Amino acid sequence: MDLKLFGEVFVTLLVITDPPGMMPIFLALTGPLPARDRNRAAWQAVALALGVIVVFAVAGQTILAYLHVDLPALQAAGGLLLVLVALELLTGKADEPSGQSTSNIALVPLGTPLLAGPGAIVATMLFVQRAEGATDFVAIALAIVAVMAAVWIVLRFSGVIVKILRPGGIEVLTRIAGLLLAAIAVQLIADAVAAFIRHYIEVF
């Protein structure tokens, strides 16, 4: 196995998924939930993210080409999804009993587009294109699994922080997480718009 490639993929995806940065958002969305539901959300989010990344690693180019979708469009869609979630966090709607179920929170926005977002998808697709043999594919696969395991460990034991913060601290953290999530969303959309502009400038 190519350890250098393993290290490159692991470090790249770990930086993109940013487990410590994910924790405030995860706690904001799951803090009011019982520990059992919070742990289930962590597992479901990581499992979905792993599945999405693997699918795009294997057939990403084919899927996007078939749907006639460019990567910037995928990036902008992820940004719009995050805007909706950020608004719920900032306005307090995410705390209402009628809010999303645990599974929905785990799938969107945790699983995608936060963990398996445009950055992680594009990075994985580029690494797969560079792969030259079975050992390279094994290195990439193991690195992806290792990153998802690291993310799960961070989210799984975030319950300790919930006990320290208590409901008041969670509410403050929710508003901060909403602001951070809004900033991430705006950056995603801005990058997508910039990519579209560059593309049309090159065409014309």
C-alpha positions in Angstrom: 0.0 0.0 0.0 1.2 3.5 -0.8 1.6 5.1 2.6 2.3 8.5 1.1 -1.0 8.5 -0.8 -2.8 7.2 2.3 -1.4 10.2 4.2 -2.3 12.7 1.6 -5.9 11.5 1.3 -6.3 11.2 5.1 -4.9 14.7 5.9 -6.8 16.3 3.0 -10.2 14.8 3.9 -9.6 15.4 7.6 -9.0 19.1 7.0 -12.0 19.3 4.8 -14.4 17.5 7.1 -12.9 19.4 10.1 -14.2 17.3 13.0 -13.5 19.9 15.7 -15.3 22.5 13.6 -18.2 20.1 13.1 -18.7 19.7 16.8 -20.5 23.0 17.6 -22.9 22.5 14.7 -23.5 18.9 15.7 -24.2 19.9 19.3 -26.4 22.8 18.2 -28.6 20.4 16.2 -28.6 17.4 18.6 -27.9 19.0 22.0 -31.6 18.9 23.2 -31.9 15.2 22.2 -31.3 12.3 24.6 -27.9 10.8 24.5 -29.1 7.7 22.7 -30.6 9.7 19.8 -27.5 12.0 19.7 -25.3 8.9 19.3 -27.5 7.5 16.7 -27.4 10.7 14.7 -23.6 10.7 14.8 -23.5 7.1 13.5 -26.1 7.8 10.7 -24.4 11.0 9.6 -21.0 9.3 9.3 -22.5 6.3 7.5 -24.3 8.5 5.0 -21.2 10.7 4.4 -19.1 7.5 3.9 -21.7 6.2 1.4 -21.9 9.4 -0.5 -18.1 9.8 -0.8 -17.7 6.2 -1.9 -20.4 6.6 -4.6 -18.8 9.7 -6.0 -15.4 8.2 -5.8 -16.5 5.2 -7.9 -19.0 6.9 -10.3 -18.9 10.6 -9.6 -17.8 11.8 -13.1 -20.4 9.5 -14.7 -23.2 10.7 -12.4 -22.5 14.4 -13.0 -22.1 13.9 -16.7 -25.3 12.0 -17.0 -27.3 14.7 -15.1 -25.4 17.5 -17.0 -24.5 19.0 -13.6 -21.2 20.8 -13.1 -19.4 20.7 -9.7 -20.0 24.4 -9.0 -23.8 23.7 -9.3 -23.4 20.9 -6.7 -21.5 23.4 -4.5 -24.1 26.1 -4.8 -26.9 23.6 -3.9 -25.0 22.6 -0.8 -24.6 26.2 0.1 -28.4 26.9 -0.2 -29.1 23.9 2.0 -26.8 25.2 4.7 -28.4 28.6 4.5 -31.8 27.1 5.4 -30.3 25.2 8.3 -28.4 28.3 9.5 -31.6 30.4 9.5 -33.3 27.7 11.7 -30.5 27.8 14.2 -30.3 31.6 14.3 -34.1 32.1 14.7 -34.5 29.2 17.2 -36.8 27.2 15.0 -34.4 24.2 15.3 -35.2 24.0 19.0 -39.0 23.6 18.5 -40.6 20.2 19.1 -42.0 20.2 15.6 -38.5 20.4 14.2 -36.6 17.7 12.2 -36.4 14.1 13.5 -33.0 12.6 14.5 -32.7 10.8 11.2 -33.4 13.9 9.1 -30.8 15.9 11.1 -28.3 13.2 10.6 -28.9 13.0 6.9 -29.2 16.8 6.2 -27.2 18.8 7.0 -24.8 16.6 9.0 -24.2 13.7 6.6 -24.4 15.9 3.5 -23.5 18.7 2.7 -21.4 19.2 5.9 -19.4 15.9 6.0 -19.8 14.7 2.4 -19.8 18.2 0.9 -18.5 19.4 -2.5 -15.0 19.8 -1.1 -14.8 16.2 0.1 -16.4 14.9 -3.0 -14.1 16.8 -5.4 -11.0 15.9 -3.4 -11.9 12.2 -3.5 -12.7 12.2 -7.2 -9.3 13.8 -7.9 -7.4 11.3 -5.8 -9.2 8.4 -7.6 -8.3 9.9 -11.0 -4.7 9.9 -9.9 -4.7 6.3 -8.7 -2.7 3.9 -10.9 -3.3 0.5 -9.5 -5.1 -1.7 -6.9 -2.7 -0.6 -4.1 -3.5 3.1 -4.7 -7.3 2.3 -4.6 -6.8 0.4 -1.3 -4.8 3.3 0.2 -7.6 5.8 -0.8 -10.3 3.5 0.6 -8.5 3.0 3.9 -7.9 6.7 4.2 -11.6 7.5 3.7 -12.6 4.9 6.3 -10.0 6.3 8.8 -11.3 9.8 8.4 -14.9 8.8 8.9 -13.8 6.8 12.0 -12.1 9.9 13.4 -15.2 12.0 12.7 -17.4 9.5 14.4 -15.2 9.4 17.5 -15.3 13.2 17.8 -19.1 13.3 17.4 -19.7 10.2 19.6 -18.0 11.7 22.6 -19.4 15.2 22.2 -22.0 14.3 24.8 -19.4 15.1 27.5 -19.4 18.7 26.3 -23.3 18.7 26.4 -23.1 17.8 30.1 -20.7 20.7 30.8 -22.6 23.3 28.8 -26.1 22.5 30.0 -29.2 23.9 28.2 -28.2 27.6 28.5 -24.8 26.9 27.0 -26.3 24.8 24.3 -28.6 27.7 23.3 -25.7 30.1 23.0 -23.7 27.5 21.1 -26.7 27.1 18.7 -26.7 30.8 17.8 -22.9 30.8 17.3 -23.1 27.6 15.2 -25.9 29.2 13.1 -23.7 32.2 12.3 -20.7 29.9 11.4 -22.9 27.8 9.3 -24.3 30.8 7.5 -20.7 32.0 6.8 -19.8 28.5 5.4 -22.9 28.6 3.2 -22.1 32.0 1.8 -18.6 31.0 1.0 -19.8 27.9 -0.8 -22.2 29.9 -2.9 -19.6 32.6 -3.6 -17.0 30.0 -4.7 -19.6 28.4 -7.0 -20.5 31.8 -8.6 -16.8 32.6 -9.1 -16.4 29.2 -10.8 -19.3 29.8 -13.1 -17.9 33.2 -14.0 -14.5 31.8 -14.7 -16.0 29.1 -16.9 -18.0 31.5 -19.0 -15.1 33.9 -19.4 -13.0 31.0 -20.7 -15.8 30.0 -23.1 -16.3 33.4 -24.5 
